Amino acid sequence: MEQFIEIVKDVLVFIASFGILLASYRLWVEKDRKNIIYARIHILGVIDCACFLIFLALGETLLAFVYLILAPFLAHAIAHAAYNDNLSE
């Protein structure tokens, strides 16, 4: 049973890592256009979810939940600052 749990953890880390790589690639190749900052924040949200899954798989539940709480607040703060500074135009 413990071997099965280790396999599930490894698969979860692999899938999350693949999601991080794919999202990072999309973040890099995205062309500059109107409101691109919001698209980039969305891509970073995908990376945040993958990191949360990796923390859970590695047994770092406290760190995972702190990350889960802080990441949306940080994304909102960046989007709000961009909106107020008219960076999206």
C-alpha positions as CSV (number, residue, x, y, z in Angstrom):
1,M,0.0,0.0,0.0
2,E,2.8,2.4,0.8
3,Q,4.4,1.7,-2.5
4,F,1.2,2.6,-4.2
5,I,1.1,6.0,-2.3
6,E,4.7,6.7,-3.4
7,I,3.7,6.0,-7.1
8,V,0.7,8.3,-6.8
9,K,2.9,11.0,-5.3
10,D,5.5,10.6,-8.1
11,V,2.8,10.8,-10.8
12,L,1.3,13.9,-9.2
13,V,4.7,15.6,-9.1
14,F,5.3,14.7,-12.7
15,I,2.0,16.0,-13.9
16,A,2.3,19.2,-12.0
17,S,5.9,19.7,-13.2
18,F,4.7,19.2,-16.8
19,G,2.0,21.8,-16.2
20,I,4.6,24.3,-14.9
21,L,6.8,23.7,-18.0
22,L,3.9,24.1,-20.4
23,A,2.6,27.2,-18.7
24,S,6.1,28.7,-18.5
25,Y,6.4,28.1,-22.3
26,R,3.1,29.9,-22.9
27,L,4.2,32.7,-20.7
28,W,7.3,33.2,-22.7
29,V,5.9,33.0,-26.2
30,E,2.8,35.2,-25.6
31,K,2.9,38.2,-27.9
32,D,2.4,41.7,-26.5
33,R,-1.1,43.0,-27.1
34,K,-3.8,44.8,-25.3
35,N,-4.6,43.5,-21.8
36,I,-1.7,40.9,-22.0
37,I,-0.9,41.4,-18.3
38,Y,-4.2,39.7,-17.4
39,A,-3.4,36.7,-19.7
40,R,0.0,36.4,-18.1
41,I,-1.5,36.5,-14.6
42,H,-3.9,33.7,-15.6
43,I,-0.9,31.6,-16.9
44,L,0.8,32.2,-13.6
45,G,-2.3,31.0,-11.8
46,V,-1.9,27.7,-13.6
47,I,1.7,27.5,-12.3
48,D,0.4,28.3,-8.8
49,C,-2.1,25.4,-8.9
50,A,0.7,23.0,-10.0
51,C,3.0,24.2,-7.2
52,F,0.2,23.7,-4.7
53,L,-0.2,20.1,-5.9
54,I,3.5,19.5,-5.6
55,F,3.6,20.8,-2.1
56,L,0.7,18.5,-1.2
57,A,2.4,15.5,-2.8
58,L,5.6,16.2,-0.9
59,G,3.8,16.2,2.4
60,E,4.2,20.0,3.0
61,T,0.5,20.6,3.8
62,L,1.1,23.8,5.9
63,L,3.3,25.3,3.2
64,A,0.7,24.2,0.5
65,F,-2.2,25.9,2.2
66,V,-0.2,29.1,3.0
67,Y,0.7,29.2,-0.7
68,L,-2.9,28.5,-1.7
69,I,-4.1,31.5,0.4
70,L,-1.3,33.9,-0.6
71,A,-1.1,33.3,-4.4
72,P,-4.6,34.6,-5.3
73,F,-4.1,37.7,-3.2
74,L,-0.8,38.4,-4.9
75,A,-2.3,37.9,-8.4
76,H,-5.2,40.3,-7.5
77,A,-2.7,42.9,-6.2
78,I,-0.7,42.8,-9.4
79,A,-3.8,43.0,-11.6
80,H,-5.3,45.8,-9.5
81,A,-2.0,47.8,-9.7
82,A,-1.9,47.3,-13.5
83,Y,-5.5,48.4,-13.9
84,N,-5.0,51.5,-11.8
85,D,-1.7,52.4,-13.6
86,N,-3.3,51.8,-17.0
87,L,-0.6,49.3,-18.0
88,S,-3.2,47.2,-19.8
89,E,-3.7,49.7,-22.6
